[in-house]
Amino acid sequence: MAEAAPRQPVRVLGVALDPLDSAQALARIEALWAAGGCHQVVTVNPELVVHAWSDPAYRAVLNGAALRLPDGVGLLWAARVLGQRLPERVTGVDTVQRLARRCAASGRRVFLLGGRPGVAERAAARLRSSAPDLLVAGTYAGSPAPAAGKEVLRRVRAAAPDVLFVAFGSPAQELWIARHRERLGVPVAMGVGGAFDFVAGVVPRAPRWVQRVGLEWLFRLMRQPWRWRRQLALALFVALVLRERLAQRGAEVGRVE
């Protein structure tokens, strides 16, 4: 399938997001494979946007990625408030599963890096159960710590995968990929956060209807109450988006006058 002409990114609080649906995102990754080199894919949610808002270096890493996927209904809401549009939420979990099936069909190899010990192996087994032809080049819990970098790079380079899924958590995984990208020898490296837990069945995912109405965050909070501190970032995200909208309106009024 030919890739559509790249669209202008949607910007939310200074973070660029690609306005693509799931099928278009896969087509873009296909184009990255064909382009040569090593390309970083990031899955962005409101919490990451808030972090990037206060951390210019991290914001530069997100904006410098080859593909920036909007993984959060809050981003769709923010885009509308700011007069822009994102077609749909493109989640990291769904992209991992769809991309694994695409790799199985095309003979490409994947490597699962990160997660708690044993989780990457369980996730790989689940992916193979839905796509039996999937070639798993390797799995390794690893660590984003500098002391572990040499061993992680050795394993990844020796396995020579076509796609590297990195589950070190944010912001560590995005910074790690950006720091080592040129030494990975991998066409596509994608930060996937907690996707391995969901794929492996270690953490249950919200029912589809909960996902559709945008309450997956509440489902996770109910099952993992310790996440409440992280949810405070959502309130700050809403406040920052509304402040930016007010600033837009002020500028529009000024132009009219």
GUMAR-33538 format. One record per residue: x, y, z of N, C-alpha, C, O in turn. Coordinates in steps of 0.2 Angstrom, whole numbers, plus 5000, padded with zeros to 4 digits. Layout:
residues N
XYZXYZXYZXYZ;...
end
This chain:
residues 257
500449945000500050005000500450065000500950075004;500350114995500750174995500550215001500050225003;501150255003501050295009500750365006500950385001;500250395010500050455008500550505010500950495014;500450565006500950625007500950645015500350645018;501550655018501550675025501150735026501150785022;500750735032500350795033500750835039501150805042;500550895039500850935044500650915051500150895052;501150915056501050885062500550925066500450985065;500150895071499750935075500150945082500550905084;500151005084500551025090500151035096499651075096;500351005101500051015108500551025113500950985115;500451085116500951115121501651105118502151085122;501851115112502451115109502751045107503251035104;502250995108502450925106502150915099501550915098;502550885094502250875087501950805087502250755090;501350795084501050725084500850715077500650765073;500950655074500750645067499950625067499750585070;499650665063498850655062498750595057498550605052;498850535060498750475056498250425060498250425066;497950385056497550325059498050265060498550275058;497750215063498150155064498450125057499050105057;498050125052498250095046498850135043499250115040;498750205043499250255040499850245044500350255041;499850235051500450235055500850175053501450175052;500450115051500850055049501150065042501750045041;500850105038501050115031501650165032502150155028;501650205037502250255038502850215040503450225038;502750165045503250115047503550075041504150065041;503150055037503350015031503850065027504350045024;503650125026504050175023504750185026505250195023;504750185033505350195037505850135035506450145035;505550075035505950015034506350025027506950015026;505950045022506250055015506750115015507150115010;506650165019507050225019507850205021508250245019;507950155025508650145027508750185033508350225035;509250165037509450195043509050175049508650125048;509150205055508750185061508250245063508450295063;507650225063507150275065506750265071506650205073;506650315075506350315081505550325081505350375078;505150285084504450295084504250305092504450265096;503850355093503650365100502950365100502550385096;502650335106501950335107501850385113502150375119;501450445112501450495116500750505119500250495116;500750515126500150525130500150585133500650615133;499550615136499650675140500150685145500450735146;500250625149500750635154501450645151501850685154;501650615145502250635142502250705139502850735140;501750725137501650795135501850845140502250895139;501550835146501650875152502450875154502750925155;502750815154503450805155503850845150504350885152;503650835144504050875138503950955139504450985137;503350975142503251045142503751075147503951135146;503951035152504451065157505151045156505551065160;505251005151505950975150506050985142505950935138;506451035140506551055133506950995130506850985124;507450965133507850915130507350855128507450825123;506950835133506450775131506050795126505850755122;505750855126505350885120505650875114505350855109;506350895114506750885107506750815105506750805099;506850765110506850695108506150675105506150645099;505650695108504950675105504850705098504650675093;505050775098504950805091505350785086505250785080;505950755088506450725083506350655080506650635076;505850625083505650555081505350555074505050605072;505450495071505250495064504450485064504150505059;504150455069503450445069503250465077503450425081;502750505078502450525084501750505085501350545082;501550455088500850425088500550455094500750455100;499850475093499450505099499150445103498650425100;499450425108499150375112498850405118499050395124;498250425117497850455123497250495120497350535116;496650485123496050525121496150595123495850635119;496550605128496650675130496950715124496850775124;497350685120497750725115497250735109497250795106;496750695108496250705103495850765105495650815101;495650765112495250825115495650885114495350935112;496350885116496750945116496750975109496751035108;496850925104496950955097496250985095496351045091;495650965097495050995095495051065098494851115095;495151065104495151135108495651185105495451245105;496151165102496651205099496551215092496951245088;495951195089495851205082496151155077496251175072;496351095080496651055075496350985075495750985079;496550935072496250865072496750815072497250815068;496650765076496950695076496450645074495950645078;496550605069496050555067495750505072495150495073;496250485076496050435081496650425086497250445084;496550385091497050365096497350305093497050255091;498050305093498450255090498850225096499350255098;498650175099498950155105499550115104499650075099;500050115109500650075109500449995109500749965105;500049975113499849905113499549885107499849825104;499049915104498849895097499349895092499349855087;499749945092500249955087500749895087500949865082;500949875093501449815094501049755091501449715087;500449745092500149685090500049685082500149635079;499849745080499749745072500449745069500449715064;500949775072501549775068501849705069502249685064;501749665074501949595075501649555069502049515066;501049565068500649525062500949545056501049505051;501149615055501449635048502149605047502249585042;502449605053503149575053503149495051503549475047;502649465054502549395053502349385045502649335042;501949425042501849415035502349425031502349405025;502849475033503349495028504049465030504549475027;504049425035504749385037505149435041505749415041;504949485043505349535047505449505055504949475057;505949525058506149495065506049555070506149615069;505749535076505649585081506049565087506249505088;506249615091506649605098506249635103506049695102;506049605109505749635114506249655120506449605123;506349715121506849735126506449775132506049815130;506549755138506349785144505749745147505649685146;505449785151504949745155505249715161505849705162;504749685166505049645171505249585169505049555164;505749555173506049485171505449435169504949425173;505549405163505049355161504449385157504149345154;504349445158503749475154503849475147503349465143;504449495145504549505137504449435134504149425129;504649385138504649315135503849295134503649265129;503449315139502749295139502449335134501949305130;502649395133502349435128502449415121502049405116;503149385120503349365114502949295112502749285106;502849255117502449195116501649215114501449175110;501449265117500749285115500749315108500249295105;501249345106501249375099501249315094500949325089;501649265096501749215091501149175091500949135086;500749165097500149135096499549165092499149125089;499649225091499149255086499449265079499149285074;500149265079500449265072501049215072501549225073;500849145071501349095072501949105068502449075069;501949135062502549145058503049205060503549215057;502849235066503249285069503949265071503949215074;504449295068505149285070505349325076505449385075;505449295082505649335087506449335088506749275089;506749385086507549385086507849375093508349355094;507449405098507649395105507249435110506849475108;507349415116506949455122507549465127507949425128;507449515131507949535136507649585140507449645138;507649575147507349635152507849695151507549745151;508449685152508949735151508849795156508449785161;509049855155509049915159509249975155509749965151;508950035156509150095153509750125156510050175154;509950095162510550125166511150125161511250075158;511550175162512250175158512650115159512950095154;512650085165513150025166512849965162513349925161;512249965160512049905156512049915149511849875145;512149975147512149995140512549945135512249925130;513149935137513549895132513249825131513249805125;513049795136512749725136512149725132511949685127;511649775133511049785129511249795122510949755118;511649835120511849845113512149785110511949775104;512549745114512849685111512249635109512349605104;511849625113511249575112510849605106510649555102;510649665106510249685100510549685094510349655089;511249705094511549705087511749635085511649615079;511849585090511949515088511349485085511349445081;510749505088510049475085509849505079509549475075;510049565077509949605071509149605069509049575064;508749625073508049625072507849685067508249725066;507249685064507049735060506649785064506649845062;506349765070505949805074506249795081506249735083;506349845085506549845092506049875096505949935096;505649835100505149865105505549875111505749825114;505449935114505849955120505349975126504950015125;505349935131504849945136505249965143505149925148;505550015143505950045149505550095153505750115158;504950105150504550165153504750225151505350235149;504350275151504450345149504650385155504350375161;505150435154505450455148506050415147506450425142;506250365151506850325150506950295143507450305140;506450265141506450225134506550275128506950255124;506250335128506350375123507050405123507350415118;507350425129507950455129508450395128509050415124;508350335130508850285128508850265121509450265118;508350265117508350255110508650315106509150295102;508550375108508850425105509650425106509950445102;509850405112510550415114510950355110511450365108;510550295109510950245106510750225099510950175096;510350265096509950255089510450235084510450185080;511050275083511450255078511950195079512250175074;511950165085512350105087511850045087512149985088;511250055086510749995087510749945081510749885082;510849975075510849935069510149905068510049855065;509649945070508949925069508549975065508550035066;508149955060507849995056507250045059507250105058;506950005064506350045068506450025075506449965077;506550075080506550065087505950105090505950165089;505550075094504950095096504850095104504850035106;504750145107504650145114503850125115503450155112;503750075120503050045120502850045128502350025129;503250075132502950085139502750015142503149975142;502150015145501949955148501549905143501249865146;501749905137501349865132501449795133501049755132;502049775135502249705136501749675142501549615141;501649715147501249685152500549675150500249615151;500249715145499549705142499649645137499149605138;500149645133500149585128500249525132499949475129;500649525137500749455140500149435145500149375147;499749485146499149465150499349475158498949455162;499849505159500049515166499649565169499449565175;499449615165498949675167498349665163498449675156;497749665165497149655161497049725158497149775161;496849725151496649785148495949805149495549755150;495749865149495049885149494649855144494949845138;494049845145493549815140493549875134493649935135;493349845128493349885122492949955123493050005121;492349935127491849995127492150045132492050105131;492550025137492850075141493450115137493450175138;493750085133494250115129493950165124494150225123;493350145121493050185116492750255119492750305116;492550255126492250315129492850355132492650405136;493450325132494050365134494150365142494450405145;493950305145494050295152494450245154494450215159;494950225149495450175151495850195157496050155161;496050265157496450285163496150275169496450255174;495450275170495050265176495050195178495150175183;494950145172495050075174495650055177495750015181;496250085174496850065176496950095183497250065188;496750155185496750185191496450145197496650135202;495850115195495450075199495850005201495749985207;496149985196496549915197497249935200497549885203;497549995199498150005202498150075205498350125202;497850075211497750145215498350185216498350245216;498950145216499650185217499750235211500250275212;499350225205499550275200499250345201499250385196;498850355207498550415207498950475207498750525204;499550475209500050525208500150545201500250605199;500250495197500350505190499750535186499850575182;499150525189498550545186498450625187498150655184;498850655192498850725193499150765187498950815186;499550725183499750755177499250775172499250815168;498650735172498150745168497750815169497550845165;497650825176497350885178497850945175497550995173;498450945176498950995174498850995166498951055163;498850945163498750945155498150985153498251025149;497550965156496951005154497051085156496851125151;497351095161497451165163497851205158497751255156;498451165156498951195151498551205144498751255141;498151155142497851165136497351215136497351255131;496951225141496451285141496851345141496551395138;497351355145497751415145498051435138498051495136;498251385134498451395128497951415123498051465119;497351385124496751405120496551485122496351515117;496551505128496451575130496951615126496751675124;497551595126498051635123497951645116498051695113;497751585112497551595105496951645104497051685099;496451635108495951685108496151755108495951805105;496551765113496851835114497251865108497151915106;497551815105497951835099497451845093497551895089;496951805093496451815087496051885088495951915083;495951905094495551965095496052025093495852075091;496652015095497152065094497252075086497352135084;497252025082497252025075496652065072496752105067;496052045075495452085072495452155074495252195069;495652175080495752245081496252285077496352345078;
end
